[in-house]
């Protein structure tokens, strides 16, 4: 069964379950049947002033652009103050198995720059004279204001059938509901493993499901991506494209005093990446009250054995500790965890670093090994789909893990480290 037929059938089956914040699967199906599919926003280094807007069409077309403004223009293209053409268009790479499940898709990427910080931008997409509905997103802060972001990983379904993904859809609807309830949420930090493989038969439904994070009013949830072990194929780079070449390790300035360092566990952890981290973190630490790291494979696993995280502990953790970062976000193990504070590979409740994870955005959950020393109180681990909500302000960094049904699964608060409390 081709994906559009499948999605329509699937929507009928589960539409009665999908009323979170008014964002129903039926409404999403209507969007998916239009010319413009997979509409999304990518953030990398400087989200206060730039973003990439991406979408998919089913024919290549010739002319693709975004019309945008700081005021809603009711999707009338001639009224928008700005427009920008795509910097890259192409056909998603397809292997033989992809043709059994998906029609070809053509990606379109527009880079918006010189944006104003802390500003809502309204936009419509244009492909060969046809126009989308109006969407909007909010840029990050350039000053020191409270804000919120989401973190989660492992939204792959974990099965052979690329269209059997109800749990992922439910978690995406939960994130849309959280954005409705918390308009201060700026973006989703994704810890990697978007689908089983970065091949089109899996990317196509993942991108369609990501549209469920869009609110009923058309607010888009930007993605700050990390690369996971299931994301090694070329489709990942076609899906998350930036104008400049990247190895997918970079620093994102979330506000004037909060920074996210994203690392790539799927290339060498040493060499250039480790050298970059050792040079980057001191400067980032000096300028920021809050410093977060995000990557896919964990240093302190909740399911896999201790040796599995040795490479991260040897190459990256000493740099984290030397620079006193505040929180580490991990994925890969398919369980919910919070470690006790750790320093020098031992508990340190006063000065240690907390590691959270381990991937709950739809992948089938595993049973963690709760006997491990790093998962003892105040740490813990359990099997539960989840997304983390970060609430970041001058005086505290609150971390909540929220389950599929909206229940609070974990809730703790970090205080600024004394040596970096003032800029």
C-alpha positions in Angstrom: 0.0 0.0 0.0 1.4 3.4 -1.0 1.9 5.9 1.9 -0.9 8.3 1.1 -3.5 5.5 1.0 -2.0 4.1 4.2 -2.1 7.4 6.0 -5.8 8.0 5.1 -6.7 4.6 6.4 -4.6 5.0 9.5 -6.1 8.4 10.2 -9.6 6.9 10.2 -8.5 4.2 12.7 -6.8 6.5 15.3 -8.5 9.9 14.7 -10.6 9.3 17.8 -7.4 9.3 19.9 -5.9 12.4 18.4 -7.5 15.4 20.0 -4.4 16.8 21.9 -4.6 20.6 21.6 -7.0 20.3 18.6 -4.2 18.9 16.4 -5.9 15.9 15.0 -4.4 13.3 12.7 -7.3 13.9 10.3 -6.3 17.6 9.9 -2.7 16.5 9.3 -3.8 14.1 6.6 -5.4 17.0 4.8 -2.1 18.8 4.8 -0.2 15.8 3.6 -2.4 15.4 0.5 -1.5 18.9 -0.7 1.4 20.0 -2.9 3.5 21.0 0.1 4.5 18.1 2.4 7.0 17.8 5.3 7.2 21.5 6.1 9.8 22.1 8.8 12.4 24.5 10.3 16.0 23.6 10.9 18.2 25.4 13.4 21.9 25.1 13.8 24.3 27.7 15.0 22.6 31.1 15.3 18.8 30.6 15.6 18.2 34.2 16.7 19.0 35.3 13.2 18.9 32.4 10.7 16.9 29.3 9.9 16.4 26.8 7.1 12.9 26.2 5.9 12.3 22.9 4.1 9.5 21.0 2.4 8.9 18.2 -0.1 7.0 18.0 -3.4 6.2 14.9 -5.4 7.4 16.4 -8.7 10.7 18.3 -9.1 9.3 21.6 -10.3 11.4 24.6 -11.4 10.9 27.5 -9.0 10.6 27.2 -5.2 10.8 30.0 -2.7 9.6 31.3 0.7 7.6 34.5 1.2 7.9 35.8 4.8 7.2 38.7 7.1 6.9 39.7 10.8 3.2 40.1 10.4 0.6 37.6 9.2 -0.4 38.3 5.6 -3.2 35.7 5.2 -1.2 33.6 2.8 -1.4 36.3 0.1 2.1 36.1 -1.5 2.2 39.7 -2.8 1.8 41.2 0.7 4.9 39.6 2.3 7.8 41.9 2.7 10.5 39.4 2.0 11.1 36.4 -0.2 14.0 34.0 -0.6 14.7 31.3 -3.2 15.9 27.8 -2.4 19.7 27.3 -2.1 19.3 23.5 -2.7 16.7 21.3 -4.5 16.9 17.7 -5.4 15.4 14.2 -5.4 15.7 12.2 -2.2 17.9 9.2 -2.9 16.0 6.0 -3.3 17.2 2.4 -3.0 15.2 -0.6 -4.5 13.1 -1.2 -1.4 12.0 2.4 -1.2 9.9 2.0 -4.4 7.7 -0.6 -2.7 6.6 1.9 -0.1 7.0 5.5 -1.2 6.6 7.7 -4.2 9.7 9.8 -5.1 10.1 13.0 -3.1 11.9 16.2 -4.0 13.4 18.3 -1.3 13.6 22.1 -1.2 15.7 24.1 1.3 15.5 27.9 1.8 18.0 29.7 4.1 16.6 32.7 5.9 19.2 35.1 7.3 19.4 38.5 8.9 16.3 37.7 11.0 15.3 39.6 14.0 15.7 37.9 17.4 12.7 36.9 19.5 10.4 37.6 16.6 7.5 35.5 15.1 8.0 35.1 11.3 5.0 34.3 9.1 5.6 32.5 5.9 4.1 30.7 2.9 5.9 28.3 0.5 5.7 28.7 -3.2 6.4 25.9 -5.7 5.8 26.7 -9.4 3.2 29.3 -8.7 1.3 27.3 -6.1 1.2 28.5 -2.5 0.9 26.7 0.9 -1.1 27.8 3.9 0.5 30.3 6.2 2.9 28.9 8.8 4.9 30.7 11.5 7.9 30.1 13.9 9.7 32.1 16.5 13.4 33.0 16.4 15.6 32.5 19.5 16.6 35.2 21.9 19.7 37.4 21.6 19.3 38.7 25.1 19.0 37.0 28.5 15.3 36.0 28.8 13.7 32.9 30.2 12.7 30.3 27.6 11.8 26.7 27.1 13.0 23.9 24.7 12.1 20.3 24.3 14.6 17.4 24.2 14.1 13.8 23.0 15.6 11.2 20.8 14.8 7.9 19.0 11.7 8.5 17.1 12.2 5.5 14.9 9.6 2.8 15.1 11.8 -0.2 15.6 9.9 -2.5 13.2 10.4 -3.7 9.6 7.2 -2.0 8.4 8.0 1.7 7.9 4.4 2.8 8.4 3.7 1.1 11.7 4.3 4.0 14.0 1.4 4.9 16.3 3.7 5.6 19.3 5.7 8.2 17.3 2.6 9.9 16.2 1.3 10.0 19.8 4.6 11.6 21.0 4.5 14.1 18.2 0.9 15.1 19.2 2.1 15.4 22.8 4.8 17.8 21.7 2.3 19.9 19.8 0.1 20.0 22.9 3.1 21.1 25.0 3.8 23.9 22.5 0.2 25.0 22.8 0.4 25.0 26.6 3.9 26.6 26.7 4.3 29.2 24.0 7.8 29.9 25.4 9.0 26.6 23.8 11.4 27.6 21.0 12.6 24.3 19.5 13.1 20.5 19.7 16.6 19.3 20.4 16.6 15.9 18.7 19.1 13.3 19.9 19.2 11.2 16.8 17.7 8.0 15.3 14.8 9.5 13.5 13.8 6.3 11.8 15.1 2.8 11.1 17.4 3.9 8.3 17.9 7.2 6.6 16.4 5.8 3.5 13.3 7.3 1.8 10.8 4.6 2.7 11.5 5.5 6.4 12.2 9.2 6.0 8.9 9.8 4.1 6.6 8.7 7.0 9.0 10.3 9.6 8.7 13.7 7.9 5.0 13.3 7.6 4.7 12.4 11.3 6.9 15.4 12.3 4.1 17.6 10.8 2.0 16.5 13.8 4.2 18.7 16.0 2.8 21.7 14.0 0.0 23.4 16.0 -3.5 23.9 14.6 -2.6 27.6 14.0 0.4 26.7 11.9 3.2 27.2 14.4 6.3 25.1 13.4 8.6 23.5 15.9 12.2 24.0 14.8 14.6 21.0 15.0 18.1 21.1 16.3 19.5 17.7 15.0 22.1 15.3 16.2 23.1 12.3 14.1 22.4 8.7 15.4 23.6 5.3 14.4 20.4 4.8 12.3 21.0 8.0 10.5 24.2 7.2 8.5 22.7 7.1 5.0 22.7 10.1 2.7 19.0 10.7 3.3 19.9 12.3 6.7 22.0 15.0 4.9 19.2 15.5 2.3 16.7 16.0 5.1 18.8 18.3 7.3 20.7 20.5 4.9 22.6 23.7 5.8 24.2 26.1 3.3 27.6 25.5 4.8 29.3 22.1 4.9 28.9 20.4 8.3 30.0 17.2 10.1 27.0 17.7 12.4 28.9 18.9 15.5 28.3 22.6 16.3 27.2 25.1 19.0 23.7 26.6 19.0 23.3 29.8 20.9 19.8 29.5 22.4 19.9 32.8 24.1 22.5 35.4 25.2 23.4 33.2 28.2 22.5 29.6 27.2 24.3 27.4 24.6 23.8 23.9 23.3 26.8 21.9 22.0 25.8 19.1 19.7 28.2 16.3 19.0 28.3 13.5 16.5 28.8 9.9 17.8 28.9 8.5 14.3 32.3 9.8 13.3 35.6 9.7 15.1 35.1 10.9 18.7 38.8 11.9 18.8 40.8 13.7 16.2 39.2 16.9 14.7 35.9 16.6 16.7 37.7 16.2 20.1 40.1 19.1 19.2 37.1 21.3 18.3 35.3 20.4 21.6 38.4 21.1 23.7 38.8 24.5 22.0 35.1 25.4 21.8 33.9 24.6 25.3 36.1 27.0 27.3 34.9 29.9 25.2 31.3 28.7 25.4 31.5 28.2 29.1 33.0 31.7 29.7 30.1 33.4 27.9 27.2 31.4 29.1 25.4 30.8 32.4 24.0 27.4 31.0 25.9 25.0 28.8 24.2 21.8 27.5 25.7 18.9 25.5 23.6 16.7 23.2 24.6 13.6 21.2 23.3 10.1 20.5 25.2 7.2 22.0 25.4 7.6 25.8 28.5 7.8 28.0 26.4 6.4 30.9 24.0 3.9 29.5 20.7 2.8 31.1 20.5 -0.5 29.2 23.8 -1.4 27.4 26.9 -2.4 29.3 29.4 0.0 30.8 32.0 -0.7 28.2 29.7 0.5 25.5 30.1 4.1 26.7 33.9 4.0 27.1 34.7 6.0 24.0 32.5 8.9 25.1 33.9 8.8 28.7 37.5 8.7 27.5 37.2 11.5 24.8 34.5 13.8 25.8 33.6 13.5 29.5 36.9 14.9 30.8 36.3 18.0 28.7 32.8 18.3 30.0 34.1 18.1 33.5 37.0 20.5 33.0 34.6 23.1 31.7 31.8 22.4 34.3 28.9 22.0 31.8 25.5 21.8 33.3 23.7 19.0 31.6 24.3 16.2 29.1 21.5 14.8 26.9 21.9 11.3 25.5 19.7 8.8 23.5 20.1 5.4 21.9 19.1 3.0 24.8 15.3 3.4 24.5 14.5 4.1 28.2 14.0 7.1 30.5 17.0 7.9 32.8 18.5 10.5 35.0 21.9 9.8 36.5 23.0 11.1 39.8 25.6 13.8 39.5 28.9 12.3 38.2 32.5 13.5 38.3 35.7 11.5 37.7 33.5 8.4 37.1 32.1 8.5 40.6 29.1 10.0 42.4 29.6 13.7 43.3 26.3 15.2 44.4 27.8 18.7 44.9 29.8 19.2 41.7 28.9 16.4 39.3 27.2 16.5 35.9 23.8 14.9 35.4 23.2 12.8 32.2 19.6 12.4 31.0 18.1 10.3 28.2 17.8 7.7 26.8 15.4 8.1 23.8 11.6 7.9 24.1 10.0 9.7 21.1 8.3 6.6 19.8 10.8 3.8 19.6 9.7 0.6 21.6 11.0 1.0 25.1 13.5 -1.3 26.8 13.9 -2.3 30.5 16.8 -0.4 32.1 19.2 -1.9 34.6 18.3 0.1 37.7 21.1 -1.6 39.8 23.9 0.6 38.2 25.5 3.0 40.6 24.9 6.0 38.3 21.2 5.3 38.3 20.8 5.4 42.1 19.1 8.2 43.9 18.7 11.0 43.1 19.0 9.3 39.7 16.6 6.7 38.4 15.5 4.8 35.2 12.3 3.3 33.9 10.8 2.1 30.7 8.5 4.9 29.4 8.0 7.0 26.2 8.9 10.5 27.1 10.1 14.0 26.0 12.0 16.4 28.2 10.8 19.9 28.8 13.6 22.4 29.7 12.6 25.6 31.5 15.7 27.9 31.5 15.9 31.2 33.4 18.5 33.3 35.2 18.2 31.5 38.6 17.4 27.9 37.6 17.2 25.2 35.0 14.2 23.0 35.5 14.0 19.6 33.7 10.8 17.7 33.4 10.3 14.3 31.7 6.8 14.1 30.3 5.1 10.9 29.2 2.9 10.1 26.3 -0.3 10.9 28.2 1.1 14.1 29.7 2.1 12.7 33.0 5.2 14.1 34.8 7.7 11.2 35.0 10.6 13.2 36.5 11.2 16.7 37.7 14.4 18.3 39.0 16.1 21.7 39.0 19.8 22.7 38.5 21.3 25.9 39.9 23.9 28.0 38.1 27.5 26.9 38.8 29.1 29.6 41.0 32.1 30.3 38.8 29.9 31.1 35.8 26.8 32.7 37.4 27.8 36.2 36.1 29.0 37.2 32.7 
